[in-house]
Amino acid sequence: MELDSTELTPVINRLKRAQGQLAAVTRMLEEGRDCKDIVTQLAAVSKALDRAGFAIIATGLEQCITRKDASMDKKDLEKLFLSLA
């Protein structure tokens, strides 16, 4: 199933933000910053990635329902969803 990229603009923006956060985590580790600050930033990156993944799956589900996309069935979508759990 191919996703409509125009519907995913917020997801792309979220991933770019997460990429910046991850770079900040690497920099913090290299600088020897406080463990609590590093873990806080890492948790933010993880949450952003999870949300992006769920948004992608939600978009896919919506497209399957509205466009009757036969390339993905219920089991395939369930596997994708569970891969983020």
C-alpha positions in Angstrom: 0.0 0.0 0.0 1.4 3.4 -1.0 0.5 6.2 1.3 -0.5 9.7 0.1 2.5 11.9 1.1 0.4 15.0 1.3 -1.6 13.5 4.2 1.7 12.6 5.9 3.2 16.1 6.1 2.7 16.3 9.9 4.4 12.9 10.3 7.3 14.0 8.2 7.7 17.1 10.3 7.5 15.0 13.5 10.2 12.7 12.2 12.5 15.6 11.3 12.0 17.0 14.8 12.8 13.6 16.2 16.0 13.5 14.1 17.1 16.7 15.6 16.3 15.5 19.1 18.3 12.3 18.5 21.3 14.4 17.3 21.0 16.4 20.5 21.1 13.1 22.5 24.3 12.1 20.8 25.8 15.5 21.4 24.8 15.3 25.1 26.4 11.9 25.5 29.6 13.2 23.8 29.6 16.2 26.2 29.1 14.1 29.2 25.9 15.7 30.2 23.7 14.6 33.1 22.1 11.2 32.8 18.6 12.5 33.7 18.7 15.1 30.9 19.9 12.5 28.4 17.2 10.0 29.3 14.5 12.7 29.2 15.6 13.7 25.6 15.8 10.0 24.6 12.3 9.4 25.9 11.1 12.4 23.8 12.7 10.9 20.7 11.1 7.5 21.4 7.6 9.0 21.9 7.9 11.1 18.7 8.9 8.0 16.7 6.0 6.0 18.3 3.5 8.7 17.4 4.8 8.9 13.9 4.4 5.2 13.5 0.9 5.2 14.8 0.0 8.1 12.5 1.3 6.3 9.5 -0.7 3.2 10.4 -3.8 5.2 11.0 -3.4 6.8 7.6 -3.0 3.4 6.1 -6.1 2.1 7.8 -8.1 5.0 6.6 -6.9 4.6 3.0 -7.6 0.9 3.1 -11.2 1.6 4.3 -12.0 4.4 2.0 -10.2 3.2 -1.1 -10.7 -0.5 -0.7 -7.0 -1.2 -1.1 -6.6 -4.9 -1.6 -2.8 -4.9 -1.1 -3.1 -5.0 2.7 -5.6 -7.2 4.6 -6.6 -6.9 8.2 -3.9 -9.3 9.4 -1.2 -7.3 7.7 -2.4 -4.1 9.3 -2.6 -5.8 12.7 1.0 -6.9 12.3 2.1 -3.4 11.5 0.2 -2.0 14.5 1.6 -4.6 16.9 5.1 -4.0 15.6 5.0 -0.7 17.4 3.7 -2.1 20.7 
